[in-house]
Structures are given as C-alpha cells and as structure tokens.
Amino acid sequence: MLKKLRHFNDFIKDWYNPVEYDLKLYYKILNEINDIKLKTLSDNELKTVSRKLKQRAQKGESLDKLLAEAFALVREASYRVLGLYPFDVQIIAGIALHKGKIIEMQTGEGKTLAAVSPAYLNALSGKGVHILTVNDYLAFRDAQWMGPVYEFLGLRAGYIREGMSIEKRQKAYSCDVAYVTAKESGFDYLRDFLCADRKNVAQRRFNYAIVDEADSILIDEARIPLVIAGNVKTEAEGLARFHNIVKGLEADADYEIDQYERNIYLTDAGLMRVEEMLGSGNLYDIKNLELLTKINCALHAEKLLYKDKDYIVRNGRIEIIDEFTGRIADKRHWPDNLQGAVEAKEGIASDYKGKIMGSVALQHFLSLYPRLCGMTGTAKRAAGELNELYGLEVLVIPTNKPCIRIDHEDVIFTDIHTKNKAIIKEVIRANKRCQPVLIGTASIEESENLANDLNKAGVECRILNAKNDAMEAKIIAKAGELGAVTVSTNMAGRGIDIKLGGMNEEQRDGVAALGGLYVIGTSRHESSRIDDQLRGRAGRQGDPGESRFFISFEDGLIKKYGIIRTTDIHDYRAKQQDPHEDASIKRAIEKGQRMVEGYNSDVRRQLWKYSYIIEQQRRIIHNRRQEILHDRIVPELLSVKAADRYYSLMAEVGEEALRKAEKQITLYCINKCWADYLDYISYVQEGIHLVSLGNKNPLDEFHRIAAEAYENMVREIDSEIVNIFNSAEADENGVLLDDKILKGPSSTWTYLMNDSPDQFSRLPYLVKAASTYIKGTLFSVRSIFKK
Ligand code: ADP
C-alpha cells in the first residue's frame, strides 16, 4: 500500500542508508598523527610550528596535507592547556569531520574537544570556521572552554549570543573560530541582507561549519523558517470584510472541523455562500488564490483560535499563548495572514504591519556553507535523510570504552493513569536506594504534573523545562548526584554531560555501585532518535547506567496515529492494572514508531520540494545584492534606462555621486521587491493545497506561479529603480534620497516562524501545502495496522 503511494526514487533513497563503519582509512591517518612527536618541544616551539602551518595553508597548500601535523599539534596543545589528551576515537572523529561527515558519537564521549582539531585545521586558511551549537549557553561555554587551545596556537576564538551589539558580532565573526547557534548565524545572515551600509555587515563569507547535535538541527528543526521582519505602513487592508463573512457561517452546514480541531474546511454549501458574498465566482480558481487564503485564515482565526486560550490581547497586540506551557510565547507570530486575520477578529486596527523582509529555513541556510559536517549521538537512523537533503554521509565512531548501560524492555500499560502510578512506584524504588533518576517527559505540562505527583509521594525532585539554558545546564549536571531525581522535557539541558556523582567526585564510585544513572522515558517520541538521545544520557564513557520506557495506549503517539486499535483496548481493559507482556503489542508499537518516522520524513521531503524553488531564487537575489553592497558588481541600469536624466545630472553632480545613488537605490529596491514577493508567495503557499480540489497538481502549480512571479519581481526591481531615480531631487551634494533608502529599515526584528515542537499541526501554512499527500500517507499508516 505504502509502496504504491510513495515514489520509487524515495524508496531507493530510504533503502540506501549511507552509514559507514569501516575505519581503516581513519586508523591509517591516526597512525601518521601518532608518529609525529611533539612532547619534547617547548610551548614557543609549538607556536612556531603552528605559525608555519598557517603560512603554508595561506599559500594554498592543501589542508589534507597539513592534517596530520595540525591534529598532532592540537592534541599536544589541548593536553598542555586543558589537561585533556584527545583519545584516539576523538582524533578519528575529527578526521571525519574534516572530511565532511556526520559523525555519530555517543553522549559524553567528548565531541566538544573532538571538533577542535578540524576547526583549527580549517581555520588555518584564514577564512573562518563556525561551530554551530544548539543554544547560546553552549556557544559561550564551548568558546570559553576551548578558546585557550586555539589561542595557544595563535588563532582566535569568539562566540555570538542573542542580543549582542553589531560591533561585538563583527568582532566574533572575524575570529578564526566562531561558536554560535545555527539560529543566530541565520539571523545575522538575514540582517546582513538588509544592510544599506557595508560597515554594518556582521558576517564574512561562509567557509566551513561543524554542526553540533547535527540530527536535531539538520533534520528535526531544519524546516523552521528564520524570519526577519520590519515595520511598514499599510493601507486599510480590508481584512475585516473577511472576518464579517465567516462570522455568519454555521458549523456542519457551512464548514466542518476535523477531529483534532486543527483543520477547518468549507462545505459545498458554505463555499457557495462565501462565493456569493464575495462576488468572486469560483473561489478555487487560481486567480482567486489570495481571496481563498484570506477566507481560510479568517475561518481559522474565527473558529479554531480562542481568545484567552490560544492568545491574549494586550496593549493592542495579539500575544500567543504556548500550547504546552500555558505561558505567553515571547516573539512568536503566526504566519502573516493568520496573524492579520486574528487582528481583524479582535478589531485591532494598525497602521503599521510587520512585513517579512527576508526568511530562510534552517535547512537552506545551512546548505549555504560550502563545507558542512556535524556530530551527534544519534545519526544512524537519520542517515538516509541526511544524505538526501545535504549529501552528507554518516560515520559511526566507536566509544572510547565499551557501553555497559542496560536498556530494559518497555513496560506497557492500557491507560495513562496506571502508567503514571507505575512510574512513581519505580522512582520511589530507585530513590530509596539513592540511585539517581532522570525522567524524560514529552512536554512541560507533563513534567510539572509528574513532579507534583512525586512530591506528593514524598520524593523531592528538580524540574527542568528548556526555558533557561544556563540554569538548566547547572541542574542537569547535578542529575547524577546520589539520590537525585530530575524531571525534564526531552529537549531540556541538551548537550550537557551528566557525570555520576555530579560535581562531587567522591560520590562517583558509590553511584556506579548502585547501577549508575537510571533514565526513565514516560512515552515514546515520534522520532526514535529522540528516545535514543534520552537513553544516551546514562552510561556515558563506559559508566554503568539503566534506561526504561513506560508506555500506555493513551500516549499521544499511539492515539494520534491509531497504532493500537480501539477494539484491542477493550480486550485489554480487564487486566489494565498490570503491564502488558504481549510481544505482539511491543512489536506493533515499535513498528508504529518506524511508520510515523517514515511518514514525517515523507512530509519533510514534500515540504522541501515546495521550498526548493524559492530557495534558489533567494540565493540569486541575495548574492546579487551583496555583490553590489560590497562593490564587487557595479549596477549600470540607469545610464541605459534613465539615460536622459542620468546624463543631465552627470554634469551637475558628477559620476561618483550618481553611482553612489544608483547603488543605494538598487539595494533598497531589491529588498522592497523581495519582501513584496515573499508576501505574495505566502498567500500562494497558504492556498495552494486547495488547487488539488480542482484536479491540478499543487506542486506543479506552485512552481509555475513562483517562476512567473519571480520574473515579474525582477522586472519590478528595475522599474522601481528607474522610478525612484527619476523622481528624486538633486543638488550640488548629489541625488537626495530618503533615509529609508540610505539607512535601510528603521526597526527590524527576527523570529522563528514557529518554535512550538508540534509544528505540523499548528501551522496550517506548512501542513496545508502537503495536505493531500499527508492524508494519503496517513491512511496507509492506519490501514497497515488494521490488517
Ligand atoms: P559530548 O558533547 O560528546 O556529550 P562533552 O564534549 O560535553 O561530551 O565532554 C564530556 C566530558 O568528557 C567532559 O567532561 C570532558 O571534560 C570529558 N572529556 C572529553 N574529552 C576528554 C579526554 N580526551 N580526556 C578526558 N576527558 C575528556
């Protein structure tokens, strides 16, 4: 069934899982590195060796030739500066990173240090290296921790974090090695696109990046769009009209809502009513896409989003409430049109509207690095996708010491209530022996409830919820202490190492004797990689450890995808107090998780097909603009298209002033027309899934519309440049231009289009584009379980 639905090529790609285990080549290079003896050299002599390597690299000698010496040098420097002598497996990992691989290296094996050698080697050329961390705290920590090694060898390291001034950013990016989150680097890239003056550009050209926690950034978060927006004045948009139309529609008769309350559809009758009120004719006609999108957003805003549950209105603004935490989500926006629709519903009139000036999905942003590699504890299972999307291969690095963690079988219950009781009982059991326990939950709400229940049962626990990176690092580092119980969402405290005994080294052996850290998962995640990451928190560097997942038929994953049939649940009701021992259930859950993974990966693939064309266009526009900004291209449009005025002004203000004016106007027009283009495309994206109802292929239609709109935009840029030039005044100082042209937008802000974990279901903009496809696949997932 599934086979029929999926494209043959996709199948081949899934089947070809590019994971490499063969380390022969790496051991050969390792031996060369081990043969270089540097122990007897003084610090100064080591620095001289480093200087010479740098000169050779800058003269153009290939980095592969310098590898052995560079790695040996870093190894020795690391020992002298940090007291850490990189293990052979860390050196092998470093070689693979230099070769552009994604390495799978277990938690606690020392990825931070492993990245230093390839970063050093690739920075020798002077072109800069980025190490992309998962959060600001780790960018800061790793730069502070590893910085002295680079400095010892005559290179500079810096870090970037949110809120830093432009001067500090420039300084950090000018360092040989910059530690920064992928998100901040992406935002700087977008900000640079709006710079009207070269002096304010933050980043250099990209060269080489090492991505930490690579699977989560390259796969799980890859499709999240980074957005930069600016305030622009708007005319009355008339969104109230759409609000008024949908307000009068009646449930069931005019529209239907799906069972998860996440999608809403007009019925045939509803459609006719709306068409009549709009006087638009067939709303599904491609020429009505914008109207259709506005109606859909108005419907969504009116019928699916509730004030004081999904959002609040404060100081004349809509502020979104996070579904999981119940707190106000800072700087979160819905996609533009939905945001506008909610504003219309609440009658918030605004003269200014945040307009998207630029955006890039993390996935496409990362592809801009000419050389990319990454490291993570869980890459194997994502190997096919990493290869397909980025052309990257996975290499599995063996652990330095064998892993002796015991991964217990899942314990499965019928309902959540019994499951939770069992979890509490198990925590109490471990806690009585003082064995440290880390419980990984699916949401902040679940963490809080569980912590409450544990407290009621007399177990003290610490709770972590991915809100404050630095504080979390401190808490999670203590999770290995004797008797510690820590409740955490899966994502909290990522990248932080849990040592047995925590900071109290004397406790280490005692905790090891109790079996080490005991990790409990309260449910299976949609991606088994996330489960593996949780398990991987125990049993680091050959330590003892245990892991166990508790599952119930009522868990989100199992219910959402119908993994266990409801009839089965009735059969099992009778013995619901006990865990299920039935092997077929275990297999079904395991298989279900694989199917969901495949399905999510198909959705990502599909979304990629939509974004690819826009991405190609963005690259062309972005590159052209930055070439002009840096005076590598001189635009020469006006002397041809506005020749009369151009040559008459030439006598008055001189050629240089004209060139300067043309450059500023061109930079401005590119930004303006691109922003208008994105605006238009967002309408198209939000409505395109509906063309399938008119028997057209949405993807083909989307490509056709985007290609045509792009051509128009390119022409529009030229004509705007000519118009602005022709209407600008001039005096003896040159052509007089507006501040907005000379300085760029007065205020901009950046945000992630959606930072909620459940992006698919909350973002109609993304989901709808692929909805026809999803329904097909979902059906097949279900039907397989029905058999
Ligand atoms: P990972 O990111 O792989 O989970 P980290 O980079 O956080 O691991 O390092 C885990 C721990 O291992 C750190 O406490 C670090 O000091 C230690 N470590 C790393 N490399 C070495 C080494 N070569 N010798 C001794 N300890 C090391």
Boltz pocket constraint, residues with backbone or C-beta under 6 A from the ligand:
constraints:
  - pocket:
      binder: B
      contacts: [[A, 83], [A, 84], [A, 85], [A, 86], [A, 87], [A, 90], [A, 105], [A, 106], [A, 107], [A, 108], [A, 109], [A, 110], [A, 111], [A, 112], [A, 113], [A, 495], [A, 496], [A, 497]]
      max_distance: 6.0
